[in-house]
Amino acid sequence: MDPEVLAFLNRISRSIGIALLIMVLNSTIGIMWGYAYVEDHWKWSNTFFYIFASISLVTLFYTLYKIWGPHLKKD
């Protein structure tokens, strides 16, 4: 297989894998463990979950930029 095609497929698989990992982690913590829901009043666990979800989203975007950024600028 051509090395450029293999590198492209590796970038795709890494991107999908990292995105799925972040989505599964956030949905497990938030929905299955119940930290995304505010029941009677706001708790510290809700705050921690939303801070964690925001940081993981920013980290995902940064990681995807590091994976794809240099290759998108090529002409």
N, C-alpha and C positions, 0 to 999 in steps of 0.2 A: 504494500500500500504506500502511496505517496506520503512523504513526511509532513507536507503541509496539510493534507486531508486528515491525517492522523492527529495532528496538533489541533485542528479545528474541531474534530469530534471529541477530543479530550476536553477542550474548553466548554463545549456544549454539555458534556456529561458532568463536569464539575459544577457548572452553573445550575443545572437541574438538581443535582444532588444537594448542593448547599441550600438552594431555595426550599426544597422539600424538607430538609432537616430543620430549618428555621420555622417553617409553617407547622410541622408536626410538633415541635417543641412548644411553640406559642399556643397552639390549640390544645395541647395536652395540659399545660399549666393553667391556661385561662378557662377553657370550657369544661374539661373533664374533672379538674380539681376544684373548679368553681371560683378562681381568683378574679375572673373578669366580671363577675356579677356583683352589684352592690345590693345587698339584701335590705337590711334595716337602716344602716348608716355606713358611711365610708370608713374602711378599715385600713390599717397600714399595709396589709397584704394586697389590697387593691392598688394602692399607690406603687408598691414594689413591682407588681405585675405590669402595670402600664409603663413604668420607667424601663423595665426589662424589655418589654415589647418594642418600645421606641428605640432603645439602644440596639436591639437585634436587627430592626429594620434598617437603621442607618449603617450598621455593620454589613448587612447584606448588600446594600447599594454600593458601599465602598469596595467590598470584595468583588462584586460584579464589574465595577469600574476597573479594578486592578487586573481582572482576567481579560476583559474585552477592550479596555481603553487604548492601549498601544496598537492593537490590531485594527481598530476602526479608523485610525488616522492614516493608515497606509493608502497610497493611491495606486 
